[in-house]
Amino acid sequence: MNTLNLLLLLLAGTLLVLTLALYALLLWRRVWAQRRNQAQAENQRRERLAGDLQILAGSLLDGQLPLIEGAIRIKVLLDNYDTALSQDSRCQVFHLLFEATAQVPTHDDWKALDKTERRQHEKHFNELELQHKAAARTAARWLLDEGLKQPGT
């Protein structure tokens, strides 16, 4: 092989390496953009859930939302918002009320119940409310005042 052929091979190899390096950079830029978009979507989801939790907790405190319904909704949103926060001992009343009413039919199944069964469930709701109203209100107040506050806000 003469020097010219070696130089051409070296040039071709260098161009190939540069082309592959540029392609790798392009792919990494896509990965970085995708990660940035995912982080942004996660932040937006958390902000939306935090706002929904604030509305629910406030509505529960204002009496605009029935205690049992509010506790169930708050528990479900907390589970999706932040598992650690959901498992905080100050939020356990929401779990307790959720579990205590888990067997109660909803939506069309509730409408299909006869009046006697419905009244039995409503009586159970009233008993639960009497037992846990203060704790649920305390938990809702804590969520609004401390639990949903992000560090640095």
C-alpha positions as a Markdown table, in Angstrom:
| # | Residue | x | y | z |
|---|---|---|---|---|
| 1 | Met | 0.0 | 0.0 | 0.0 |
| 2 | Asn | 1.3 | 3.4 | -0.9 |
| 3 | Thr | 1.0 | 6.5 | 1.3 |
| 4 | Leu | -1.9 | 7.9 | -0.7 |
| 5 | Asn | -4.0 | 4.7 | 0.0 |
| 6 | Leu | -3.1 | 4.8 | 3.6 |
| 7 | Leu | -4.1 | 8.5 | 3.9 |
| 8 | Leu | -7.4 | 7.8 | 2.1 |
| 9 | Leu | -8.1 | 4.9 | 4.5 |
| 10 | Leu | -7.2 | 7.0 | 7.4 |
| 11 | Leu | -9.5 | 9.8 | 6.2 |
| 12 | Ala | -12.4 | 7.4 | 5.5 |
| 13 | Gly | -11.9 | 5.9 | 9.0 |
| 14 | Thr | -11.9 | 9.4 | 10.6 |
| 15 | Leu | -15.0 | 10.4 | 8.7 |
| 16 | Leu | -16.7 | 7.2 | 9.7 |
| 17 | Val | -15.8 | 7.8 | 13.4 |
| 18 | Leu | -16.9 | 11.4 | 13.2 |
| 19 | Thr | -20.2 | 10.5 | 11.6 |
| 20 | Leu | -20.9 | 7.8 | 14.2 |
| 21 | Ala | -19.9 | 10.3 | 17.0 |
| 22 | Leu | -22.3 | 12.9 | 15.6 |
| 23 | Tyr | -25.1 | 10.3 | 15.3 |
| 24 | Ala | -24.4 | 9.2 | 18.9 |
| 25 | Leu | -24.6 | 12.8 | 20.0 |
| 26 | Leu | -27.9 | 13.2 | 18.2 |
| 27 | Leu | -29.3 | 10.1 | 19.9 |
| 28 | Trp | -28.1 | 11.4 | 23.3 |
| 29 | Arg | -29.7 | 14.8 | 22.8 |
| 30 | Arg | -33.0 | 12.9 | 22.1 |
| 31 | Val | -32.6 | 10.9 | 25.3 |
| 32 | Trp | -31.8 | 14.1 | 27.3 |
| 33 | Ala | -34.8 | 15.9 | 25.8 |
| 34 | Gln | -37.0 | 12.9 | 26.5 |
| 35 | Arg | -35.8 | 12.8 | 30.1 |
| 36 | Arg | -36.5 | 16.5 | 30.5 |
| 37 | Asn | -40.0 | 16.1 | 29.0 |
| 38 | Gln | -40.7 | 13.2 | 31.4 |
| 39 | Ala | -39.5 | 15.2 | 34.4 |
| 40 | Gln | -41.6 | 18.2 | 33.3 |
| 41 | Ala | -44.7 | 15.9 | 32.9 |
| 42 | Glu | -44.1 | 14.4 | 36.3 |
| 43 | Asn | -43.8 | 17.8 | 37.9 |
| 44 | Gln | -47.1 | 18.9 | 36.2 |
| 45 | Arg | -48.8 | 15.7 | 37.4 |
| 46 | Arg | -47.6 | 16.3 | 41.0 |
| 47 | Glu | -48.7 | 20.0 | 40.9 |
| 48 | Arg | -52.1 | 19.0 | 39.6 |
| 49 | Leu | -52.5 | 16.3 | 42.2 |
| 50 | Ala | -51.3 | 18.7 | 45.0 |
| 51 | Gly | -53.9 | 21.2 | 43.8 |
| 52 | Asp | -56.7 | 18.6 | 43.8 |
| 53 | Leu | -55.6 | 17.5 | 47.3 |
| 54 | Gln | -55.7 | 21.1 | 48.5 |
| 55 | Ile | -59.2 | 21.5 | 47.1 |
| 56 | Leu | -60.5 | 18.2 | 48.6 |
| 57 | Ala | -58.9 | 18.9 | 52.0 |
| 58 | Gly | -60.3 | 22.5 | 52.0 |
| 59 | Ser | -63.7 | 21.2 | 51.0 |
| 60 | Leu | -63.7 | 18.6 | 53.7 |
| 61 | Leu | -62.8 | 21.2 | 56.3 |
| 62 | Asp | -65.5 | 23.6 | 55.0 |
| 63 | Gly | -68.2 | 20.9 | 55.1 |
| 64 | Gln | -68.7 | 21.1 | 51.3 |
| 65 | Leu | -67.7 | 17.5 | 50.9 |
| 66 | Pro | -69.1 | 14.6 | 52.9 |
| 67 | Leu | -66.5 | 13.2 | 55.3 |
| 68 | Ile | -66.5 | 9.6 | 53.9 |
| 69 | Glu | -66.4 | 10.6 | 50.3 |
| 70 | Gly | -63.6 | 13.2 | 51.0 |
| 71 | Ala | -61.5 | 10.7 | 52.9 |
| 72 | Ile | -61.8 | 8.1 | 50.2 |
| 73 | Arg | -60.8 | 10.6 | 47.5 |
| 74 | Ile | -58.0 | 12.1 | 49.5 |
| 75 | Lys | -56.6 | 8.6 | 50.2 |
| 76 | Val | -56.6 | 7.6 | 46.5 |
| 77 | Leu | -55.0 | 10.9 | 45.4 |
| 78 | Leu | -52.4 | 10.7 | 48.2 |
| 79 | Asp | -51.4 | 7.2 | 47.0 |
| 80 | Asn | -50.8 | 8.6 | 43.5 |
| 81 | Tyr | -49.2 | 11.9 | 44.7 |
| 82 | Asp | -46.7 | 10.5 | 47.2 |
| 83 | Thr | -46.7 | 7.1 | 48.8 |
| 84 | Ala | -44.5 | 8.2 | 51.7 |
| 85 | Leu | -46.9 | 11.0 | 52.5 |
| 86 | Ser | -49.9 | 8.7 | 52.1 |
| 87 | Gln | -48.3 | 6.4 | 54.7 |
| 88 | Asp | -47.6 | 9.2 | 57.2 |
| 89 | Ser | -49.3 | 8.4 | 60.5 |
| 90 | Arg | -51.2 | 11.7 | 60.3 |
| 91 | Cys | -53.0 | 10.4 | 57.2 |
| 92 | Gln | -53.9 | 7.0 | 58.5 |
| 93 | Val | -57.5 | 8.1 | 59.2 |
| 94 | Phe | -58.0 | 8.3 | 55.4 |
| 95 | His | -56.8 | 4.8 | 55.0 |
| 96 | Leu | -59.0 | 3.6 | 57.9 |
| 97 | Leu | -62.1 | 5.2 | 56.4 |
| 98 | Phe | -61.2 | 3.9 | 52.9 |
| 99 | Glu | -60.9 | 0.3 | 54.2 |
| 100 | Ala | -64.0 | 0.6 | 56.4 |
| 101 | Thr | -66.1 | 1.4 | 53.3 |
| 102 | Ala | -64.3 | -0.7 | 50.7 |
| 103 | Gln | -67.1 | -3.2 | 50.5 |
| 104 | Val | -69.8 | -0.6 | 49.9 |
| 105 | Pro | -71.1 | -0.7 | 46.3 |
| 106 | Thr | -70.7 | 2.5 | 44.2 |
| 107 | His | -72.3 | 4.2 | 41.2 |
| 108 | Asp | -74.9 | 2.0 | 39.5 |
| 109 | Asp | -74.4 | -0.8 | 42.1 |
| 110 | Trp | -75.3 | 1.7 | 44.9 |
| 111 | Lys | -78.4 | 2.7 | 42.9 |
| 112 | Ala | -79.4 | -1.0 | 42.5 |
| 113 | Leu | -79.4 | -1.6 | 46.3 |
| 114 | Asp | -82.7 | -1.8 | 48.0 |
| 115 | Lys | -83.6 | 0.9 | 50.6 |
| 116 | Thr | -82.9 | -1.3 | 53.6 |
| 117 | Glu | -79.3 | -2.1 | 52.4 |
| 118 | Arg | -78.7 | 1.5 | 51.6 |
| 119 | Arg | -79.9 | 2.7 | 55.0 |
| 120 | Gln | -77.6 | 0.1 | 56.7 |
| 121 | His | -74.6 | 1.5 | 54.8 |
| 122 | Glu | -75.7 | 5.1 | 55.6 |
| 123 | Lys | -75.9 | 4.2 | 59.2 |
| 124 | His | -72.4 | 2.7 | 59.1 |
| 125 | Phe | -71.2 | 6.0 | 57.4 |
| 126 | Asn | -72.8 | 8.0 | 60.2 |
| 127 | Glu | -71.1 | 5.9 | 62.8 |
| 128 | Leu | -67.7 | 6.2 | 61.1 |
| 129 | Glu | -68.2 | 9.9 | 60.8 |
| 130 | Leu | -68.9 | 10.3 | 64.5 |
| 131 | Gln | -65.9 | 8.2 | 65.3 |
| 132 | His | -63.4 | 9.8 | 62.9 |
| 133 | Lys | -64.6 | 13.3 | 62.0 |
| 134 | Ala | -62.1 | 15.1 | 64.3 |
| 135 | Ala | -59.2 | 13.0 | 63.2 |
| 136 | Ala | -60.1 | 13.4 | 59.5 |
| 137 | Arg | -60.4 | 17.2 | 60.0 |
| 138 | Thr | -57.1 | 17.3 | 61.8 |
| 139 | Ala | -55.4 | 15.3 | 59.0 |
| 140 | Ala | -56.9 | 17.5 | 56.3 |
| 141 | Arg | -55.7 | 20.6 | 58.2 |
| 142 | Trp | -52.2 | 19.1 | 58.5 |
| 143 | Leu | -52.2 | 18.3 | 54.8 |
| 144 | Leu | -53.0 | 21.9 | 53.9 |
| 145 | Asp | -50.7 | 23.5 | 56.4 |
| 146 | Glu | -47.7 | 21.2 | 56.2 |
| 147 | Gly | -48.1 | 17.9 | 54.3 |
| 148 | Leu | -48.5 | 19.3 | 50.8 |
| 149 | Lys | -45.9 | 22.1 | 51.3 |
| 150 | Gln | -42.9 | 21.4 | 49.1 |
| 151 | Pro | -39.5 | 22.0 | 50.5 |
| 152 | Gly | -38.5 | 25.6 | 49.8 |
| 153 | Thr | -42.0 | 27.0 | 49.5 |
